Amino acid sequence: MFERPTGGERAVLVHLELPAEADQEDLEELRLLATSAGAKPVAEVIGSRHTPDARLFIGSGKADEVKAAVLREEADLVLFNHALSPSQERNLERVLECRVLDRTGLILDIFAQRARTHEGKLQVELAQLRHLSTRLVRGWTHLERQKGGIGLRGPGETQLETDRRLLGVRIKQLSRRLEKVRKQREQGRRARRKADLPVVSLVGYTNAGKSTLFNRLTEAHVYAADQLFATLDPTLRRVDLPGGGGVVMADTVGFIRHLPHDLVAAFRSTLTETREADLLLHVIDAQDENRDLNMAQVHAVLDEIDADEVPQIEVFNKIDLIEGGEPRVERDAEDHVRRVWISARDGRGVESLLEVVSEYFRGRSVRGRLRLPPRDGRLRAQLFAAGAVLGEALDESGHWLLDVELPRRDYEALAAREWLEMG
Protein backbone atom coordinates (compact mmCIF):
# COMPACT_ATOMS: atom_id res chain seq x y z
CA MET A 1 0.00 0.00 0.00
CA PHE A 2 0.97 3.65 -0.49
CA GLU A 3 2.02 6.02 2.27
CA ARG A 4 -0.68 8.60 2.99
CA PRO A 5 0.69 12.15 2.68
CA THR A 6 0.31 14.66 5.48
CA GLY A 7 -0.12 17.57 3.08
CA GLY A 8 -2.38 17.07 0.11
CA GLU A 9 -2.06 20.57 -1.42
CA ARG A 10 -1.04 19.59 -4.99
CA ALA A 11 -4.14 18.17 -6.64
CA VAL A 12 -5.16 16.64 -9.96
CA LEU A 13 -8.77 17.45 -10.86
CA VAL A 14 -10.90 14.84 -12.62
CA HIS A 15 -14.16 15.72 -14.38
CA LEU A 16 -16.44 13.55 -16.53
CA GLU A 17 -19.14 14.79 -18.85
CA LEU A 18 -22.17 12.55 -18.29
CA PRO A 19 -25.38 12.67 -20.38
CA ALA A 20 -27.78 12.37 -17.43
CA GLU A 21 -28.71 15.87 -16.22
CA ALA A 22 -28.86 14.69 -12.61
CA ASP A 23 -25.18 13.61 -12.81
CA GLN A 24 -23.82 16.76 -14.47
CA GLU A 25 -21.37 18.92 -12.56
CA ASP A 26 -19.57 22.18 -13.32
CA LEU A 27 -15.78 22.02 -13.85
CA GLU A 28 -15.30 25.67 -12.82
CA GLU A 29 -17.11 24.90 -9.58
CA LEU A 30 -14.65 22.06 -8.90
CA ARG A 31 -11.76 24.50 -9.37
CA LEU A 32 -13.37 26.89 -6.87
CA LEU A 33 -14.01 24.07 -4.40
CA ALA A 34 -10.40 22.90 -4.66
CA THR A 35 -8.92 26.35 -4.06
CA SER A 36 -11.43 27.04 -1.27
CA ALA A 37 -10.19 23.86 0.45
CA GLY A 38 -6.58 25.06 0.18
CA ALA A 39 -5.51 22.75 -2.64
CA LYS A 40 -3.37 23.84 -5.57
CA PRO A 41 -4.74 22.36 -8.82
CA VAL A 42 -1.76 21.30 -10.93
CA ALA A 43 -3.50 19.30 -13.67
CA GLU A 44 -6.95 18.50 -15.02
CA VAL A 45 -8.15 15.28 -16.60
CA ILE A 46 -11.42 15.62 -18.50
CA GLY A 47 -13.38 12.88 -20.23
CA SER A 48 -16.87 11.72 -21.10
CA ARG A 49 -18.75 8.48 -20.64
CA HIS A 50 -22.27 7.30 -21.26
CA THR A 51 -22.39 5.77 -17.79
CA PRO A 52 -19.78 5.68 -14.97
CA ASP A 53 -17.56 2.61 -14.77
CA ALA A 54 -18.69 0.35 -11.93
CA ARG A 55 -15.14 -0.34 -10.66
CA LEU A 56 -13.19 2.90 -11.27
CA PHE A 57 -15.93 5.40 -12.28
CA ILE A 58 -13.68 6.75 -15.08
CA GLY A 59 -12.56 3.48 -16.72
CA SER A 60 -9.10 1.90 -16.77
CA GLY A 61 -7.73 3.96 -19.70
CA LYS A 62 -8.65 7.28 -18.11
CA ALA A 63 -7.30 6.00 -14.76
CA ASP A 64 -3.90 5.45 -16.44
CA GLU A 65 -4.07 9.04 -17.72
CA VAL A 66 -4.78 10.32 -14.21
CA LYS A 67 -1.90 8.25 -12.78
CA ALA A 68 0.47 9.70 -15.36
CA ALA A 69 -0.62 13.21 -14.35
CA VAL A 70 -0.07 12.38 -10.67
CA LEU A 71 3.47 11.16 -11.36
CA ARG A 72 4.29 14.02 -13.72
CA GLU A 73 3.06 16.75 -11.37
CA GLU A 74 4.12 14.98 -8.16
CA ALA A 75 0.56 15.41 -6.90
CA ASP A 76 -0.55 14.38 -3.42
CA LEU A 77 -4.25 14.18 -4.10
CA VAL A 78 -6.81 13.44 -6.83
CA LEU A 79 -10.12 15.32 -6.59
CA PHE A 80 -13.16 13.95 -8.41
CA ASN A 81 -16.01 16.26 -9.39
CA HIS A 82 -18.48 13.46 -8.67
CA ALA A 83 -19.76 11.33 -5.83
CA LEU A 84 -17.82 8.05 -5.68
CA SER A 85 -18.91 4.84 -4.01
CA PRO A 86 -16.66 3.49 -1.22
CA SER A 87 -15.46 0.66 -3.46
CA GLN A 88 -14.69 3.04 -6.36
CA GLU A 89 -12.67 5.27 -4.03
CA ARG A 90 -10.76 2.27 -2.70
CA ASN A 91 -10.08 0.85 -6.17
CA LEU A 92 -8.88 4.22 -7.46
CA GLU A 93 -6.46 4.65 -4.56
CA ARG A 94 -4.96 1.23 -5.31
CA VAL A 95 -4.51 2.10 -8.98
CA LEU A 96 -3.36 5.70 -8.57
CA GLU A 97 -1.30 5.06 -5.42
CA CYS A 98 -2.31 8.37 -3.88
CA ARG A 99 -5.20 9.77 -1.93
CA VAL A 100 -8.55 10.14 -3.71
CA LEU A 101 -11.32 12.46 -2.58
CA ASP A 102 -14.74 12.77 -4.18
CA ARG A 103 -16.93 15.87 -4.38
CA THR A 104 -18.77 15.05 -1.16
CA GLY A 105 -15.56 14.56 0.81
CA LEU A 106 -14.16 17.82 -0.60
CA ILE A 107 -17.24 19.81 0.48
CA LEU A 108 -17.10 18.21 3.93
CA ASP A 109 -13.44 19.21 4.24
CA ILE A 110 -14.28 22.84 3.39
CA PHE A 111 -17.09 22.85 5.94
CA ALA A 112 -14.67 21.49 8.56
CA GLN A 113 -12.31 24.42 7.89
CA ARG A 114 -15.07 27.04 7.99
CA ALA A 115 -16.92 25.96 11.16
CA ARG A 116 -16.29 28.41 14.00
CA THR A 117 -19.09 27.96 16.55
CA HIS A 118 -19.56 24.97 18.83
CA GLU A 119 -22.74 24.01 16.97
CA GLY A 120 -21.09 24.31 13.55
CA LYS A 121 -18.19 22.09 14.59
CA LEU A 122 -20.57 19.46 15.97
CA GLN A 123 -22.62 19.47 12.77
CA VAL A 124 -19.59 19.11 10.52
CA GLU A 125 -18.09 16.31 12.62
CA LEU A 126 -21.40 14.43 12.55
CA ALA A 127 -21.61 14.74 8.76
CA GLN A 128 -17.98 13.63 8.34
CA LEU A 129 -18.41 10.59 10.59
CA ARG A 130 -21.55 9.51 8.75
CA HIS A 131 -19.64 9.80 5.49
CA LEU A 132 -16.59 8.01 6.91
CA SER A 133 -18.62 5.13 8.34
CA THR A 134 -19.15 3.80 4.80
CA ARG A 135 -15.45 4.16 3.92
CA LEU A 136 -13.61 2.56 6.83
CA VAL A 137 -11.80 0.04 4.64
CA ARG A 138 -10.34 2.70 2.33
CA GLY A 139 -6.57 2.44 2.19
CA TRP A 140 -6.06 0.58 5.47
CA THR A 141 -5.76 -3.15 4.76
CA HIS A 142 -4.96 -3.96 8.40
CA LEU A 143 -8.59 -3.13 9.25
CA GLU A 144 -9.83 -6.04 7.16
CA ARG A 145 -8.05 -8.78 9.16
CA GLN A 146 -8.64 -10.43 12.50
CA LYS A 147 -5.96 -9.66 15.08
CA GLY A 148 -3.64 -12.67 15.42
CA GLY A 149 -0.64 -13.92 17.36
CA ILE A 150 -0.02 -15.60 20.71
CA GLY A 151 -2.71 -14.66 23.18
CA LEU A 152 -4.77 -12.92 20.55
CA ARG A 153 -6.34 -15.87 18.74
CA GLY A 154 -9.94 -16.89 19.18
CA PRO A 155 -13.18 -14.97 19.38
CA GLY A 156 -13.08 -11.19 19.36
CA GLU A 157 -13.68 -8.15 17.21
CA THR A 158 -11.76 -7.33 14.10
CA GLN A 159 -10.19 -3.87 14.06
CA LEU A 160 -12.78 -2.85 11.46
CA GLU A 161 -15.66 -3.86 13.73
CA THR A 162 -14.08 -2.00 16.66
CA ASP A 163 -13.73 1.17 14.63
CA ARG A 164 -17.31 0.91 13.38
CA ARG A 165 -18.58 0.49 16.93
CA LEU A 166 -16.57 3.49 18.15
CA LEU A 167 -17.87 5.56 15.23
CA GLY A 168 -21.43 4.59 16.14
CA VAL A 169 -20.89 5.67 19.74
CA ARG A 170 -19.46 9.03 18.68
CA ILE A 171 -22.31 9.64 16.21
CA LYS A 172 -24.85 9.03 18.99
CA GLN A 173 -22.99 11.44 21.29
CA LEU A 174 -22.94 14.16 18.63
CA SER A 175 -26.61 13.63 17.84
CA ARG A 176 -27.51 14.08 21.53
CA ARG A 177 -25.43 17.27 21.78
CA LEU A 178 -27.00 18.71 18.63
CA GLU A 179 -30.46 17.90 19.96
CA LYS A 180 -29.61 19.97 23.05
CA VAL A 181 -28.44 22.85 20.84
CA ARG A 182 -31.64 22.51 18.79
CA LYS A 183 -33.74 22.96 21.94
CA GLN A 184 -31.74 26.06 22.86
CA ARG A 185 -32.32 27.49 19.39
CA GLU A 186 -36.03 26.74 19.72
CA GLN A 187 -36.11 28.77 22.94
CA GLY A 188 -34.57 31.68 21.05
CA ARG A 189 -37.17 31.36 18.30
CA ARG A 190 -39.98 31.33 20.88
CA ALA A 191 -38.57 34.51 22.43
CA ARG A 192 -38.52 36.21 19.01
CA ARG A 193 -42.09 35.09 18.32
CA LYS A 194 -43.14 36.46 21.71
CA ALA A 195 -41.53 39.79 20.83
CA ASP A 196 -43.29 39.45 17.46
CA LEU A 197 -40.12 40.20 15.51
CA PRO A 198 -40.40 38.79 11.99
CA VAL A 199 -37.46 36.73 10.72
CA VAL A 200 -35.99 37.37 7.27
CA SER A 201 -33.58 34.68 6.11
CA LEU A 202 -30.96 35.19 3.39
CA VAL A 203 -30.64 32.11 1.20
CA GLY A 204 -28.87 31.46 -2.06
CA TYR A 205 -26.17 29.62 -3.94
CA THR A 206 -22.76 29.80 -2.32
CA ASN A 207 -20.68 32.84 -3.30
CA ALA A 208 -23.78 34.80 -4.40
CA GLY A 209 -22.91 37.60 -1.97
CA LYS A 210 -25.20 36.81 0.98
CA SER A 211 -22.66 37.69 3.68
CA THR A 212 -21.67 40.92 1.91
CA LEU A 213 -25.35 41.90 1.77
CA PHE A 214 -25.82 40.85 5.41
CA ASN A 215 -22.91 43.08 6.44
CA ARG A 216 -24.32 45.96 4.40
CA LEU A 217 -27.74 45.63 6.09
CA THR A 218 -26.60 44.96 9.65
CA GLU A 219 -22.99 46.24 9.97
CA ALA A 220 -22.26 42.85 11.54
CA HIS A 221 -18.76 42.47 10.02
CA VAL A 222 -19.36 38.80 9.19
CA TYR A 223 -16.44 37.28 7.25
CA ALA A 224 -17.06 37.57 3.51
CA ALA A 225 -14.76 36.53 0.68
CA ASP A 226 -14.88 35.59 -2.99
CA GLN A 227 -14.81 31.86 -2.30
CA LEU A 228 -17.25 29.02 -1.79
CA PHE A 229 -18.66 28.61 1.73
CA ALA A 230 -16.78 31.66 3.05
CA THR A 231 -19.17 31.67 5.99
CA LEU A 232 -20.75 28.60 7.49
CA ASP A 233 -22.23 29.37 10.90
CA PRO A 234 -25.59 31.19 10.96
CA THR A 235 -25.65 34.77 12.25
CA LEU A 236 -28.74 36.69 13.40
CA ARG A 237 -28.99 40.48 13.78
CA ARG A 238 -31.81 42.96 14.20
CA VAL A 239 -32.38 45.37 11.30
CA ASP A 240 -34.50 48.53 11.65
CA LEU A 241 -36.77 49.12 8.69
CA PRO A 242 -37.67 52.44 7.04
CA GLY A 243 -40.81 53.89 8.59
CA GLY A 244 -40.34 52.06 11.88
CA GLY A 245 -40.38 48.49 13.02
CA GLY A 246 -37.67 45.91 12.72
CA VAL A 247 -36.87 42.35 11.68
CA VAL A 248 -34.35 39.70 12.63
CA MET A 249 -32.04 39.08 9.66
CA ALA A 250 -30.50 35.59 9.41
CA ASP A 251 -27.44 34.80 7.29
CA THR A 252 -27.30 31.06 6.56
CA VAL A 253 -24.95 28.61 4.86
CA GLY A 254 -24.81 28.81 1.08
CA PHE A 255 -26.25 26.02 -1.02
CA ILE A 256 -24.48 24.17 -3.80
CA ARG A 257 -25.31 21.68 -6.53
CA HIS A 258 -25.73 18.19 -5.06
CA LEU A 259 -25.23 19.36 -1.47
CA PRO A 260 -24.30 16.16 0.42
CA HIS A 261 -27.29 14.59 2.16
CA ASP A 262 -25.20 14.01 5.30
CA LEU A 263 -24.65 17.77 5.49
CA VAL A 264 -28.32 18.58 4.96
CA ALA A 265 -29.20 16.13 7.76
CA ALA A 266 -26.53 17.47 10.12
CA PHE A 267 -27.42 21.10 9.45
CA ARG A 268 -31.19 20.59 9.68
CA SER A 269 -31.36 22.45 13.01
CA THR A 270 -29.50 25.43 11.55
CA LEU A 271 -31.63 25.38 8.41
CA THR A 272 -34.71 25.56 10.64
CA GLU A 273 -34.03 29.32 10.70
CA THR A 274 -34.82 29.22 7.00
CA ARG A 275 -37.80 26.87 7.26
CA GLU A 276 -39.48 28.95 9.99
CA ALA A 277 -38.63 32.38 8.56
CA ASP A 278 -41.41 34.82 7.69
CA LEU A 279 -39.70 35.84 4.46
CA LEU A 280 -36.79 34.55 2.35
CA LEU A 281 -34.50 36.85 0.41
CA HIS A 282 -33.11 34.61 -2.34
CA VAL A 283 -29.75 36.22 -3.19
CA ILE A 284 -28.69 35.50 -6.78
CA ASP A 285 -25.41 36.26 -8.55
CA ALA A 286 -26.85 38.29 -11.44
CA GLN A 287 -23.70 38.07 -13.59
CA ASP A 288 -23.24 34.29 -13.27
CA GLU A 289 -23.96 32.54 -16.56
CA ASN A 290 -25.23 29.52 -14.57
CA ARG A 291 -27.60 31.57 -12.44
CA ASP A 292 -30.75 29.75 -13.64
CA LEU A 293 -29.25 26.36 -12.75
CA ASN A 294 -28.08 27.70 -9.40
CA MET A 295 -31.54 29.07 -8.66
CA ALA A 296 -33.02 25.66 -9.43
CA GLN A 297 -30.56 24.03 -7.01
CA VAL A 298 -31.51 26.46 -4.24
CA HIS A 299 -35.19 25.65 -4.79
CA ALA A 300 -34.35 21.92 -4.63
CA VAL A 301 -32.63 22.32 -1.24
CA LEU A 302 -35.47 24.51 0.07
CA ASP A 303 -37.88 21.76 -0.96
CA GLU A 304 -35.71 19.17 0.83
CA ILE A 305 -35.80 21.11 4.12
CA ASP A 306 -39.55 21.88 3.77
CA ALA A 307 -38.97 25.62 3.23
CA ASP A 308 -40.41 25.81 -0.27
CA GLU A 309 -43.69 27.34 0.98
CA VAL A 310 -42.03 30.31 2.72
CA PRO A 311 -42.71 33.60 0.85
CA GLN A 312 -39.70 34.63 -1.22
CA ILE A 313 -38.31 37.72 -2.92
CA GLU A 314 -35.49 37.32 -5.43
CA VAL A 315 -32.52 39.66 -4.90
CA PHE A 316 -30.29 39.89 -7.98
CA ASN A 317 -26.90 40.94 -6.62
CA LYS A 318 -23.61 42.09 -8.21
CA ILE A 319 -25.13 44.52 -10.72
CA ASP A 320 -21.83 46.40 -10.40
CA LEU A 321 -20.30 43.59 -12.51
CA ILE A 322 -22.93 43.91 -15.26
CA GLU A 323 -22.47 46.47 -18.01
CA GLY A 324 -25.22 49.05 -17.60
CA GLY A 325 -26.53 47.31 -14.48
CA GLU A 326 -28.85 49.62 -12.54
CA PRO A 327 -30.81 49.07 -9.33
CA ARG A 328 -34.51 48.49 -9.87
CA VAL A 329 -37.58 46.80 -8.40
CA GLU A 330 -39.69 44.46 -10.52
CA ARG A 331 -43.34 43.76 -9.68
CA ASP A 332 -45.90 41.29 -11.01
CA ALA A 333 -49.36 42.02 -12.41
CA GLU A 334 -50.79 42.22 -8.86
CA ASP A 335 -48.15 44.80 -7.84
CA HIS A 336 -46.32 42.30 -5.62
CA VAL A 337 -42.52 42.65 -5.57
CA ARG A 338 -40.82 39.71 -7.25
CA ARG A 339 -37.25 40.91 -7.91
CA VAL A 340 -34.91 43.57 -6.59
CA TRP A 341 -31.65 44.35 -8.42
CA ILE A 342 -28.84 45.59 -6.15
CA SER A 343 -25.11 45.72 -5.53
CA ALA A 344 -24.25 44.68 -1.98
CA ARG A 345 -20.65 45.76 -2.63
CA ASP A 346 -21.29 49.44 -3.38
CA GLY A 347 -24.73 49.70 -1.75
CA ARG A 348 -26.77 50.63 -4.81
CA GLY A 349 -30.37 49.44 -4.47
CA VAL A 350 -29.99 48.33 -0.84
CA GLU A 351 -32.26 51.12 0.45
CA SER A 352 -34.89 50.02 -2.08
CA LEU A 353 -34.54 46.46 -0.78
CA LEU A 354 -35.17 47.63 2.79
CA GLU A 355 -38.22 49.57 1.58
CA VAL A 356 -39.50 46.41 -0.11
CA VAL A 357 -39.07 44.36 3.08
CA SER A 358 -40.77 47.13 5.10
CA GLU A 359 -43.63 47.22 2.58
CA TYR A 360 -44.04 43.44 2.82
CA PHE A 361 -44.44 43.49 6.60
CA ARG A 362 -46.61 46.64 6.61
CA GLY A 363 -49.14 44.58 4.74
CA ARG A 364 -49.39 42.39 7.84
CA SER A 365 -49.76 45.30 10.30
CA VAL A 366 -52.35 47.85 11.38
CA ARG A 367 -51.94 51.60 11.83
CA GLY A 368 -53.96 53.54 14.38
CA ARG A 369 -53.93 56.16 17.14
CA LEU A 370 -53.54 55.27 20.78
CA ARG A 371 -54.42 57.62 23.70
CA LEU A 372 -52.34 56.79 26.78
CA PRO A 373 -52.86 58.30 30.23
CA PRO A 374 -49.73 59.54 32.10
CA ARG A 375 -49.69 56.45 34.32
CA ASP A 376 -48.99 54.20 31.29
CA GLY A 377 -45.43 55.42 30.75
CA ARG A 378 -44.12 51.84 30.78
CA LEU A 379 -46.39 50.83 27.87
CA ARG A 380 -45.30 53.96 25.98
CA ALA A 381 -41.63 53.04 26.48
CA GLN A 382 -42.29 49.47 25.29
CA LEU A 383 -43.97 50.74 22.13
CA PHE A 384 -41.03 53.03 21.38
CA ALA A 385 -38.54 50.22 22.06
CA ALA A 386 -40.42 47.99 19.60
CA GLY A 387 -40.23 50.70 16.91
CA ALA A 388 -44.02 50.81 16.73
CA VAL A 389 -44.46 54.59 17.26
CA LEU A 390 -44.76 56.66 14.10
CA GLY A 391 -45.59 59.96 15.78
CA GLU A 392 -46.44 61.45 19.17
CA ALA A 393 -48.35 64.44 20.55
CA LEU A 394 -49.90 65.62 23.86
CA ASP A 395 -53.54 66.61 24.25
CA GLU A 396 -54.85 69.32 26.57
CA SER A 397 -55.30 66.84 29.44
CA GLY A 398 -51.72 65.58 29.32
CA HIS A 399 -52.47 62.28 27.60
CA TRP A 400 -50.05 60.91 25.01
CA LEU A 401 -51.47 60.58 21.51
CA LEU A 402 -49.39 57.94 19.72
CA ASP A 403 -49.62 57.09 16.04
CA VAL A 404 -48.62 53.42 16.03
CA GLU A 405 -48.09 50.60 13.57
CA LEU A 406 -48.40 47.16 15.11
CA PRO A 407 -48.96 43.57 14.03
CA ARG A 408 -52.71 43.03 13.83
CA ARG A 409 -52.64 40.60 16.76
CA ASP A 410 -50.94 43.13 19.10
CA TYR A 411 -53.14 46.00 17.95
CA GLU A 412 -56.28 43.99 18.68
CA ALA A 413 -54.88 42.96 22.09
CA LEU A 414 -54.36 46.64 23.00
CA ALA A 415 -57.81 47.57 21.70
CA ALA A 416 -59.29 44.98 24.08
CA ARG A 417 -57.97 46.89 27.12
CA GLU A 418 -60.89 48.88 28.51
CA TRP A 419 -58.89 51.83 29.81
CA LEU A 420 -57.13 52.48 26.51
CA GLU A 421 -58.63 54.64 23.82
CA MET A 422 -57.95 53.51 20.27
CA GLY A 423 -58.59 55.64 17.24
Secondary structure, DSSP 8 states (H G I E B T S, - for coil): -----S---EEEEEEEE-SSGGG---HHHHHHHHHHTT-EEEEEEEEE-SS-BTTTBS-HHHHHHHHHHHHHHT-SEEEESS---HHHHHHHHHHH-SEEE-HHHHHHHHHHHH--SHHHHHHHHHHHHHHHTT-TTTT-GGGGS---STTT-SS---HHHHHHHHHHHHHHHHHHHHHHHHHHHHHHHHHHHHTT--EEEEEEBTTSSHHHHHHHHH-------SSTTS--S-EEEEEE-TTS-EEEEEE---B-TT--HHHHHHTHHHHHHHHT-SEEEEEEETT-TTHHHHHHHHHHHHHHTT-TTS-EEEEEE-GGGSTT---EEEE-TTS-EEEEE--TTT-TTHHHHHHHHHHHHHTTEEEEEEEE-GGGHHHHHHHHHTT-EEEEEE-TTS-EEEEEEEEHHHHHHHHT-TT-EE-
